């Protein structure tokens, strides 16, 4: 294996490549959450940045009638971990 970011692991009878640094995806449904997402973002950053792993935040906007989608777009422009 030449990829230095991966290591070999055995799962049952299978041998697979896994990241050396764990990767966490946080998925959050959002419906009219424009006022709540900034606080959640601050809390996620505070918690996740202190851990030795890579992470992303996936926000699923369920056709909000407020500006949730626009807020998510703005956050994603500032932080590439937000999708």
N, C-alpha and C positions, 0 to 999 in steps of 0.2 A: 504494500500500500504506500503510495507516494504522497498522498494528501496529509500534511502534518496536522490538520485540524480534525482529522478523523482517527478513530481507533477501531480495532476489530473486537467484536463481542459475540459471545455464543448465546443464542436463544433457542433452547431445546436442541434440536439436531441441526439448526441453521447457524451459519456464521454470517454476521452482518456488520456493516460499517456504521458506527454511531459517532456523533460529534463528541470531541473531548470536553467541550464546554456545553452543558445542557442548554437547550433552547425551550422557552416557554411561550406559548401563545395564549393570551388572555382574550376571550371573546365576550363582548358585552352587547346585549340587545339594547337598543335605545329608541324610545318613542317619546317625543317632546321632552327631551332631557337636556336642552341647551343650558339651563341654569345649573344643572348638577354635574355635567361632564368635566368642567374645569377643576372642580374640587376633587373628583375621582382621579383625574389625571395627575394632580399634585400628589395625592396619596399613593398612587401606583408608582410614580417616579421615586418617591421617598423610600418606598419599600423595596422595589425591584432593583434600583440602582445600587443598593447596599449588598446585593447578592452576587455571587460569582457565576453569573449565567447571562446568556443573551435572551432578550424577550421582545415580544411585539404585542401591540394592543389592536385587536380587530373590533371595530365598532360597527354593528349592523343596525342601520337606521331603518325603521319600519314605517316609512312614509310619514314622518313627523310633520305636523302642521306649524311648528315653530321653526326656528332657524338651526335645528340640530345638525342637519347635513352641512350647512355652511360652516358651522363651528368645527365640525370634524375635518372638513377640508382645510381650514386654517391651521388646526393643530397638526395635521399631517404634513403641511408645508414646512412647519417648524421642527418637526420630529419625525424622522423617517421610520421609526418603529410603529407609528400609527397608520393603520390602514382602514 
